[in-house]
Structure formats: structure tokens, C-alpha cells
Amino acid sequence: MSSILTNPLYRPLLDVLRSSRNGIVYGGKIRFSHALVINLLYRSGPLTPRLKSVLEATKNHAEVLASFAIIYKAAVIILKSEAFLGPKNMRLIKFLAGGFGSWIVYSQHFKFFHGGITHQITLYCFSRVLIAVGKILLDQYLACFQPSFRNYQGDLIKYRDLNNNQQKKLKGLIYDKSWKYFAVLTWALVMFIYDYQPQYLQSSLRHSMAYIYDVEMDSWSTWREFLGF
């Protein structure tokens, strides 16, 4: 059996199986710890149903990641074998495979997987993709248009004339400043929407915001109650 692991003929299938295995492990670790904390700290009732809820959420999360891994890796293998694409177009192949996998798993078109979990994972990825796209566009802008910047002496220097450390430092300053504006706008909109039309926010975000900020009507007779001990 060990010869199967080193046989190139079985390598594509092993890649698919390994990716699905890693999806199960990663999804299980992430969701189990998160669901356990949420159920123990913020939900009441008998312990057994809450633990069952933790295990169910863990299973659903693992299923989502493993299923997408299987479909994505299989789609890549199939598309690589197509003559009109071939291995020279790997970026396009991976884009198409990712879109196909997400159509099956994350889009909820077929209702095979837990909607709340696919929604959360997609939103998580979207924020990372948005930041990554911003960095890519910045790099392309700097490389193509070669803007000029003033140094500490007040002299104008083109981007291409900066050394690697200076370019890295400049990008870091731009990332830092753009992140500040992004964070300000995001949280300003979140608080505005929560006050204006909270039903449009994701339920977990809405519930956490209600728990943290809606304390005007709370009352406490002792400091022990106030501190929640």
C-alpha cells in the first residue's frame, strides 16, 4: 500500500484526499473552539444540548471546507487536462476552479451546506480579498505610473529611484494610512446601520453588538451583578 503514496499515477487523487483531510482538521479546530466558547459563555440551558450544538457546528464547518477542497482540487486537475487551457494557464484555471467550487459550496445555490457557516466564511474571505486587491492595485500603480515623492530634504524622487528598503517603507506608510481610513469608515457605517436598520446586519454581529452596547436599560443592585460574577 505504501507504494501508492509514491506512485505518480495516484498523485492527483492523493492531493484531493489530502486537501479534504486538511479541510476537515482545520474546520474542526476553528469551529470547535469558537462554538464551545459561544455556547458556554453566552447561552444558557442544559449542558448536553449545548455540547451537541458545538459538535454539530464543528461537523458543518468541517464539511464545508472539506467539500470545497475536494471540488476545487478536482476541478483544477480536470481543467489542466483540457487542451484549450493546459498547465500554462494555471491562474485562469484556479480562478475558474474556485468559482465552480464556491458555486457548489458557498453560494447556497443547491442548499447542500449550512447557510450560516458558508456566509461567515465568505464574509471573512471577502475582507481579506478586499485588502489584498487594494495592495495589488497600489503596487501596479506605483510600478506603471512611477509617481514622485518628496524626501525629508524636500527633493522629488521617482518611485523607481528608491531602493528596496525605501520602497518597502513607503508602501508600509500607505498601507497604514489607508487602513486607518478603512477602519474609520467601516466602524462608522456599522454603528450607523445598527442604529438605522439593524436587521440587515449578520445575526451574530447584531447579537454581539446588542450585548456590548445596548446597556441603557440594564440595572444592577450590587457590584457583583454589575461585573457579572
Salt bridges, closest charged atoms under 4 A:
ASP15 OD1 - ARG11 NE 2.90
GLU56 OE2 - LYS59 NZ 3.86
GLU63 OE2 - LYS59 NZ 3.25
ASP139 OD1 - LYS171 NZ 3.14
ASP176 OD2 - LYS180 NZ 3.25
